[in-house]
Amino acid sequence: MTSPLKFDVGELLNAQGADALPEQRTQTGPSPERIGVEMIAIPQGEELTVDATLTPLGAGVLVDANVSGQLTGECARCLKELHPQLDLHVTQVFAADESFVSGDTPSDGDEGSGDEIPEIEDDELDLLQAVIDEAGLNLPFAPVCEDGCEIDTPEGVTTGISGEEDEEKVDPRWAGLEKFL
């Protein structure tokens, strides 16, 4: 299974002068693993499309990519199945060697700080972790139906601020708190 999130950048890293121009690439293929949050994600094997601009930076590559695919999940309110379109934008720099940013070997104090630049391994870069991170930041933890749910509000539950609609109806979820007032 070939991941659409992996790019061969060997020729791009070796390009010099006028050949070192940004390249536009589009790849489509199955998702290498589940990408998303608990209630909604792109399942493993679902088709992903990655439209990327790869810019050589000498000993590194800047990737500016749009990732799209079909999400699968369920509404947090009515539990209806959802299939919205995922459209993410990812920008990530990849280093071809350890001295890409600092100019010398990395210090031991920076290990595990979260500021490390992902490396290109065997002339191949992998956008998977950057896409997972971006999906985690942008996808809702509790997705809901786009046009509103088709469920009725339970009896006794007010939809406005407490006491706004009917004074005598008490929301059963809050009824036990009255003894503390």
Order of alpha helices (4+ residues) and beta strands (2+ residues): beta-alpha-beta-beta-beta-beta-beta-beta-beta-beta-beta-alpha
